[in-house]
């Protein structure tokens, strides 16, 4: 029996709280076009943390599904999750378009991320990629390859660490591990 690849969808954006779009805490304020707070269901049981938002629109201003979000949604779908179970957010709340002070920007934006997590109170947090994992945990030497494959407790939350979806796309050998990690996420929800 042939199984069709599920059609990923563009998750709706979540508007940032009042005051955040005017944030001036780091130099990203001077290069951003807007703040990307998150996308998906803001009441979701799974919060996915990536390093920073990518392009959301093509050159004509039309929304599109980037490779990161497509890979993420396909893995979640393969383990039986629905898009409404996910809320995707970022360490950085602005898309960087040129060089910037990365440690300062990540430190400043982490307060926003912690606020989001405390409001959403997800059942599980999934960090994808070394940058998101290191920043979220406050461990600059943490590496996905050493942390993945296990369910952790981080404060009051369950947490799973996995590869960044773009790494999985570039290195298909990681796909098995990425899918195994999403199976772990699904096991927490049962």
C-alpha positions as CSV (number, residue, x, y, z in Angstrom):
1,X,0.0,0.0,0.0
2,X,1.4,3.4,-1.0
3,X,1.3,6.0,1.7
4,X,1.3,9.6,0.5
5,X,3.6,12.1,2.1
6,X,1.5,14.3,4.3
7,X,1.1,17.8,3.1
8,X,2.8,20.2,5.6
9,X,1.0,23.4,6.3
10,X,2.0,26.9,7.1
11,X,1.2,27.3,10.8
12,X,-0.4,30.6,11.8
13,X,1.8,33.2,13.4
14,X,1.4,34.1,17.0
15,X,1.5,37.9,17.6
16,X,4.1,39.2,20.1
17,X,2.9,40.8,23.3
18,X,2.6,44.6,23.4
19,X,5.9,46.3,23.6
20,X,8.0,43.5,22.1
21,X,7.8,44.7,18.5
22,X,9.6,47.9,19.6
23,X,12.3,46.0,21.6
24,X,15.7,47.8,21.5
25,X,17.7,45.4,23.7
26,X,20.2,44.3,21.0
27,X,21.5,45.4,17.6
28,X,19.0,43.1,15.8
29,X,16.5,45.9,16.4
30,X,18.3,47.9,13.8
31,X,18.3,45.2,11.1
32,X,15.0,43.4,11.5
33,X,11.9,44.0,9.5
34,X,9.6,42.6,12.3
35,X,9.5,40.4,15.4
36,X,8.5,36.7,14.9
37,X,7.2,35.6,18.3
38,X,6.2,32.0,17.3
39,X,3.8,30.0,15.2
40,X,1.3,27.3,15.7
41,X,-1.0,26.7,18.6
42,X,-0.1,28.9,21.6
43,X,-1.8,26.4,23.8
44,X,0.1,23.4,22.4
45,X,1.5,20.6,24.5
46,X,4.8,20.7,22.6
47,X,7.0,23.8,22.3
48,X,9.7,23.5,19.7
49,X,12.7,25.8,20.1
50,X,14.8,26.7,17.1
51,X,17.7,29.2,16.9
52,X,16.1,32.0,14.9
53,X,13.3,32.6,12.5
54,X,14.0,32.2,8.8
55,X,12.4,33.9,5.8
56,X,8.6,33.6,6.0
57,X,7.7,35.1,2.7
58,X,9.1,34.7,-0.8
59,X,10.3,37.7,-2.7
60,X,6.7,38.5,-3.7
61,X,5.6,38.7,-0.1
62,X,3.7,35.4,-0.2
63,X,4.0,33.0,2.7
64,X,5.8,29.7,2.1
65,X,6.9,26.7,4.0
66,X,10.7,26.6,4.4
67,X,12.7,23.4,4.6
68,X,13.1,23.7,8.3
69,X,9.4,23.7,9.0
70,X,8.6,21.1,6.3
71,X,11.1,18.7,7.8
72,X,9.9,19.3,11.3
73,X,6.2,18.8,10.4
74,X,6.9,15.7,8.4
75,X,8.7,14.0,11.3
76,X,6.0,15.0,13.7
77,X,3.3,13.7,11.3
78,X,5.2,10.4,10.9
79,X,4.9,9.7,14.6
80,X,1.2,10.6,14.7
81,X,1.2,14.2,15.7
82,X,-1.0,16.9,14.3
83,X,0.1,20.4,13.5
84,X,-2.2,21.8,16.2
85,X,-0.1,20.0,18.9
86,X,3.0,22.1,18.0
87,X,4.1,25.6,18.9
88,X,7.3,26.7,17.2
89,X,9.4,29.5,18.7
90,X,12.9,30.8,18.6
91,X,15.8,31.8,20.8
92,X,16.1,35.0,18.7
93,X,12.8,36.8,18.0
94,X,14.1,38.6,14.9
95,X,15.6,37.2,11.7
96,X,19.2,38.2,11.5
97,X,20.3,39.5,8.1
98,X,23.9,40.5,8.8
99,X,26.6,40.0,11.5
100,X,25.6,40.8,15.0
101,X,26.7,40.2,18.6
102,X,25.3,36.7,18.9
103,X,25.9,36.1,22.7
104,X,24.3,39.4,23.6
105,X,21.3,38.9,21.3
106,X,20.7,35.4,22.6
107,X,20.9,36.5,26.2
108,X,18.5,39.3,25.7
109,X,16.0,37.2,23.8
110,X,16.1,34.3,26.3
111,X,14.0,36.4,28.7
112,X,11.2,36.5,26.1
113,X,11.5,32.7,25.5
114,X,11.3,31.9,29.2
115,X,8.2,34.1,29.4
116,X,6.6,32.3,26.5
117,X,7.3,28.9,28.1
118,X,5.9,30.0,31.4
119,X,2.7,31.2,29.8
120,X,2.2,28.1,27.5
121,X,3.2,25.5,30.2
122,X,3.8,22.8,27.6
123,X,4.0,19.1,28.4
124,X,7.3,18.9,26.6
125,X,10.0,21.2,25.2
126,X,12.0,20.1,22.1
127,X,15.2,22.0,21.3
128,X,16.5,21.5,17.7
129,X,20.1,22.1,16.9
130,X,23.2,23.0,19.0
131,X,22.5,26.7,19.1
132,X,19.0,26.4,20.4
133,X,20.0,23.7,22.9
134,X,23.1,25.5,24.2
135,X,21.2,28.8,24.6
136,X,18.1,27.2,26.2
137,X,20.1,25.2,28.7
138,X,22.7,27.9,29.3
139,X,25.4,25.3,28.5
140,X,27.7,26.6,25.8
141,X,29.4,23.3,25.2
142,X,26.2,21.1,25.0
143,X,26.0,19.1,21.8
144,X,23.0,17.5,20.3
145,X,24.9,14.3,19.4
146,X,25.7,13.7,23.1
147,X,22.2,14.7,24.4
148,X,19.7,13.3,21.9
149,X,17.8,10.1,22.4
150,X,16.8,10.7,26.0
151,X,14.0,12.4,27.8
152,X,15.3,15.0,30.3
153,X,13.7,17.0,33.1
154,X,14.4,20.7,32.8
155,X,12.8,22.6,35.6
156,X,9.2,21.3,35.6
157,X,9.2,20.3,31.9
158,X,10.1,17.2,30.0
159,X,12.6,18.0,27.3
160,X,14.0,16.2,24.2
161,X,17.0,17.4,22.2
162,X,17.4,16.7,18.5
163,X,19.2,17.8,15.4
164,X,18.2,20.9,13.5
165,X,15.9,20.1,10.6
166,X,18.3,21.7,8.1
167,X,21.1,19.4,9.3
168,X,18.8,16.5,8.7
169,X,18.1,17.7,5.2
170,X,21.8,18.2,4.5
171,X,22.8,14.9,6.0
172,X,20.1,12.3,5.4
173,X,21.9,9.8,7.7
174,X,20.5,11.9,10.6
175,X,16.9,11.3,9.5
176,X,16.7,8.1,11.5
177,X,17.9,9.8,14.7
178,X,15.6,12.8,14.1
179,X,12.6,10.4,13.7
180,X,13.6,8.4,16.8
181,X,13.7,11.6,18.8
182,X,10.2,12.5,17.6
183,X,9.1,9.1,18.7
184,X,10.3,9.9,22.2
185,X,8.3,13.1,22.1
186,X,5.2,11.2,21.0
187,X,5.8,8.7,23.9
188,X,5.5,11.5,26.4
189,X,2.1,12.5,25.1
190,X,0.6,9.0,25.4
